[in-house]
């Protein structure tokens, strides 16, 4: 078993948000998942402009707050306890248009 304290992890250098990768696929043999948490303050957007994508499926759950998320197909409002699946390669973005921080737990899974 491997246990980490999220408070002890240094955030990645991402303007406007606090992104922490807690576990990576390299920590176990034949690993396929990377797991972390992101805190998005009011007014922050990921990515800063345009759309982002990655080669893994992204599973996420909003733990606190709300966020407006979008793909080329439309926009979606997510609140605490809402979960999403963004298939690998699907371009997407997220923007906190609320008045409180939004905390999201995410997992990237290789197919």
HELIX and SHEET records of a PDB file:
HELIX    1   1 UNK A    6  UNK A    8  5                                   3    
HELIX    2   2 UNK A   25  UNK A   27  5                                   3    
SHEET    1   A 5 UNK A  17  UNK A  23  0                                        
SHEET    2   A 5 UNK A  33  UNK A  40 -1                                        
SHEET    3   A 5 UNK A 102  UNK A 109 -1                                        
SHEET    4   A 5 UNK A  57  UNK A  64 -1                                        
SHEET    5   A 5 UNK A  83  UNK A  86 -1                                        
SHEET    1   B 4 UNK A  45  UNK A  46  0                                        
SHEET    2   B 4 UNK A  92  UNK A  95 -1                                        
SHEET    3   B 4 UNK A  66  UNK A  71 -1                                        
SHEET    4   B 4 UNK A  74  UNK A  79 -1                                        
END                                                                             
